[in-house]
Amino acid sequence: MAARKPTKASWQVVPGAQEVMDRALPLARSAQARGYGPLAAVVFETAFLFVNSDGLPDLRRDSHQAKRWMSDLLDSAGLKPVPGDSTDHRKELKKNRETTLQGIRAAMSQVRVDYVRSLDQDPVQREKLFPGLTSSDEIFAYYRIVPQAQKEIVSANRQALQVASRIAFAEDDGLAVPPARSPQVVRSFRLALATLDPQALDAATRSQLRQELSETRAALLALEDALS
């Protein structure tokens, strides 16, 4: 007889999770009209209720409990179809649900980055919550979090891509990259990668992206070798 897989604990058993849900729900119902900042600040509190596989705060909110909590929040906010809903209404709900989720993520990136940076001025709290991680840089590295809020990334990425576009289409340059601007082109590429959200990709896109990354990695290694 095959061993039964262990049941994952529901978020409801975590002390404080329901209280945060109760405060987040009215904000979620009005977020699209009033903005996502207040909601994101409340949602971020769950990062310290749920833990990752190492027992540390779930800053990335990718644990099973964090995902279920968020899904239940959106369901309770009315962003879930019910029997009898028309096809058009289901499509509208799906669009609004995705918009709300993306809005929360974008706003929470600023909350999260600001919080992690603040720990450099509070080493006692940092050691209590993140033992062994001695700076905000180490926390960002451990969690694989880009140490920029999403709006900062988008702004920097837009500027870098504008530079790359001017390089690519500059008169008399054709498609060649002027040597002095090579670092800017590579930087624009790196910043563009930082905006990708793997969790938002479907299976087909993931497969295509893995192939592109494999070929890109080979090109980068060849370029790095040539610079040695």
C-alpha positions as CSV (number, residue, x, y, z in Angstrom):
1,M,0.0,0.0,0.0
2,A,1.5,3.3,-1.0
3,A,2.3,5.7,1.8
4,R,-0.1,8.6,2.1
5,K,1.3,12.0,1.4
6,P,1.4,14.2,4.5
7,T,-1.4,16.8,4.6
8,K,-0.3,20.4,4.3
9,A,-1.5,22.4,7.2
10,S,-4.1,25.1,6.4
11,W,-3.4,28.7,7.0
12,Q,-6.3,28.9,9.4
13,V,-4.3,27.0,12.1
14,V,-1.6,29.8,12.1
15,P,-2.2,32.2,15.0
16,G,-3.0,35.7,13.7
17,A,-3.6,34.7,10.1
18,Q,-7.4,35.0,10.4
19,E,-7.1,38.4,12.1
20,V,-5.0,39.7,9.2
21,M,-7.4,38.2,6.7
22,D,-10.3,40.1,8.4
23,R,-8.4,43.4,8.0
24,A,-7.3,42.7,4.5
25,L,-10.7,41.7,3.1
26,P,-12.4,45.2,3.1
27,L,-9.3,46.6,1.5
28,A,-9.3,43.9,-1.2
29,R,-12.9,44.7,-2.1
30,S,-12.0,48.3,-2.8
31,A,-8.4,48.0,-3.9
32,Q,-9.0,48.5,-7.7
33,A,-10.7,51.8,-7.0
34,R,-8.5,53.1,-4.2
35,G,-5.1,51.7,-4.9
36,Y,-3.1,48.7,-3.6
37,G,-0.7,50.3,-1.1
38,P,-2.8,49.9,2.1
39,L,-3.8,46.3,1.1
40,A,-0.2,45.4,0.3
41,A,1.0,46.6,3.8
42,V,-1.5,44.4,5.5
43,V,-0.8,41.4,3.3
44,F,2.9,41.8,4.0
45,E,2.2,41.0,7.7
46,T,1.6,37.4,6.7
47,A,5.2,37.1,5.7
48,F,5.9,36.9,9.4
49,L,3.1,34.4,10.2
50,F,4.1,31.8,7.6
51,V,7.6,30.3,7.3
52,N,9.6,28.9,4.5
53,S,11.3,25.5,4.4
54,D,14.1,26.8,6.6
55,G,11.7,28.1,9.2
56,L,12.4,31.7,8.4
57,P,9.8,34.4,7.6
58,D,8.2,33.7,4.2
59,L,9.2,37.0,2.6
60,R,8.6,35.7,-0.9
61,R,5.2,34.4,0.2
62,D,5.6,31.2,-1.8
63,S,4.8,28.7,0.9
64,H,1.6,26.6,0.6
65,Q,-0.1,28.5,3.4
66,A,0.7,31.9,2.0
67,K,-0.6,30.9,-1.4
68,R,-3.8,29.5,0.0
69,W,-4.3,32.5,2.2
70,M,-4.0,34.8,-0.8
71,S,-6.3,32.6,-2.9
72,D,-8.9,32.6,-0.1
73,L,-8.6,36.4,0.2
74,L,-9.4,36.9,-3.5
75,D,-12.2,34.4,-3.3
76,S,-13.8,36.2,-0.3
77,A,-13.4,39.5,-2.0
78,G,-15.8,38.3,-4.7
79,L,-13.2,37.5,-7.4
80,K,-14.3,33.9,-7.8
81,P,-17.1,32.7,-10.2
82,V,-20.1,31.0,-8.8
83,P,-22.5,28.5,-10.4
84,G,-24.7,30.3,-12.9
85,D,-22.2,33.0,-13.8
86,S,-22.1,33.8,-17.5
87,T,-19.0,33.3,-19.6
88,D,-18.5,37.0,-19.9
89,H,-18.8,37.5,-16.2
90,R,-16.3,34.7,-15.6
91,K,-13.8,36.4,-18.0
92,E,-14.3,39.7,-16.2
93,L,-13.7,38.1,-12.8
94,K,-10.6,36.4,-14.0
95,K,-9.2,39.7,-15.4
96,N,-10.1,41.6,-12.2
97,R,-8.5,38.8,-10.1
98,E,-5.3,39.0,-12.1
99,T,-5.2,42.8,-12.0
100,T,-5.7,42.7,-8.2
101,L,-3.0,40.1,-7.7
102,Q,-0.5,42.0,-9.8
103,G,-1.4,45.2,-8.1
104,I,-0.7,43.7,-4.7
105,R,2.6,42.2,-5.8
106,A,3.8,45.5,-7.3
107,A,2.8,47.5,-4.2
108,M,4.2,44.9,-1.8
109,S,7.6,44.9,-3.5
110,Q,8.1,48.5,-2.2
111,V,6.9,47.5,1.3
112,R,9.2,44.5,1.4
113,V,12.3,46.3,0.1
114,D,11.8,49.2,2.5
115,Y,11.4,46.7,5.4
116,V,14.5,44.7,4.6
117,R,16.6,47.9,4.2
118,S,15.3,49.2,7.6
119,L,16.8,46.1,9.3
120,D,20.3,47.6,8.7
121,Q,19.3,50.1,11.5
122,D,17.8,47.4,13.7
123,P,20.4,44.6,14.0
124,V,18.6,43.1,17.1
125,Q,15.4,42.6,15.2
126,R,17.3,41.3,12.1
127,E,19.1,38.7,14.2
128,K,15.9,37.7,15.9
129,L,14.0,37.1,12.6
130,F,16.8,36.2,10.3
131,P,19.6,34.6,12.4
132,G,22.9,34.4,10.6
133,L,22.0,37.0,8.0
134,T,24.1,40.0,8.9
135,S,22.8,42.7,6.5
136,S,20.0,43.6,4.2
137,D,22.2,42.5,1.2
138,E,22.5,39.0,2.7
139,I,18.8,38.8,3.2
140,F,18.1,39.9,-0.3
141,A,20.6,37.3,-1.6
142,Y,19.2,34.5,0.6
143,Y,15.7,35.1,-0.6
144,R,16.7,35.8,-4.1
145,I,14.9,39.1,-3.9
146,V,15.9,42.0,-6.2
147,P,16.9,44.8,-3.8
148,Q,14.8,47.3,-5.7
149,A,11.0,47.9,-5.5
150,Q,9.2,47.0,-8.7
151,K,8.5,50.6,-9.6
152,E,12.3,51.3,-9.3
153,I,13.0,48.3,-11.6
154,V,10.5,49.4,-14.1
155,S,11.8,52.9,-14.2
156,A,15.5,51.8,-14.5
157,N,14.5,49.2,-17.1
158,R,12.6,51.8,-19.1
159,Q,15.7,54.1,-19.1
160,A,18.0,51.3,-20.0
161,L,15.8,50.0,-22.8
162,Q,15.5,53.5,-24.2
163,V,19.3,53.6,-24.3
164,A,19.5,50.2,-26.0
165,S,16.8,51.3,-28.5
166,R,18.7,54.4,-29.4
167,I,21.9,52.3,-29.9
168,A,20.1,49.8,-32.1
169,F,18.4,52.3,-34.3
170,A,20.9,55.2,-34.3
171,E,21.7,56.7,-37.7
172,D,24.9,55.4,-39.3
173,D,25.3,52.7,-36.6
174,G,22.9,50.2,-38.1
175,L,22.4,47.4,-35.6
176,A,26.0,47.5,-34.3
177,V,26.5,48.4,-30.7
178,P,29.2,51.1,-30.1
179,P,31.9,49.6,-27.9
180,A,31.6,52.2,-25.2
181,R,27.9,51.5,-24.8
182,S,28.2,47.7,-24.5
183,P,27.9,47.7,-20.7
184,Q,24.6,49.7,-21.0
185,V,23.1,47.1,-23.4
186,V,24.0,44.3,-21.1
187,R,22.6,46.2,-18.1
188,S,19.3,46.7,-19.9
189,F,19.2,43.0,-20.5
190,R,19.8,42.2,-16.8
191,L,17.2,44.7,-15.7
192,A,14.6,43.2,-18.1
193,L,15.2,39.8,-16.6
194,A,14.6,41.1,-13.1
195,T,11.1,42.1,-14.0
196,L,10.1,38.5,-15.0
197,D,7.7,36.7,-12.7
198,P,8.1,32.9,-13.2
199,Q,5.0,32.2,-11.2
200,A,2.9,34.1,-13.7
201,L,4.0,31.9,-16.7
202,D,2.0,29.0,-18.1
203,A,3.7,25.7,-18.9
204,A,4.3,26.4,-22.6
205,T,5.9,29.8,-21.8
206,R,8.1,28.3,-19.1
207,S,9.4,25.7,-21.6
208,Q,10.1,28.3,-24.2
209,L,11.8,30.5,-21.6
210,R,14.0,27.7,-20.4
211,Q,15.2,27.1,-24.0
212,E,15.9,30.8,-24.5
213,L,17.8,31.0,-21.2
214,S,19.9,28.0,-22.1
215,E,20.9,29.6,-25.4
216,T,21.4,33.0,-23.7
217,R,23.6,31.4,-21.0
218,A,25.8,29.9,-23.7
219,A,26.2,33.3,-25.4
220,L,27.0,35.0,-22.1
221,L,29.6,32.5,-21.2
222,A,31.2,32.9,-24.7
223,L,31.3,36.6,-24.2
224,E,32.7,36.3,-20.8
225,D,35.5,34.0,-22.0
226,A,36.3,36.4,-24.8
227,L,36.7,39.2,-22.3
228,S,39.2,37.2,-20.2
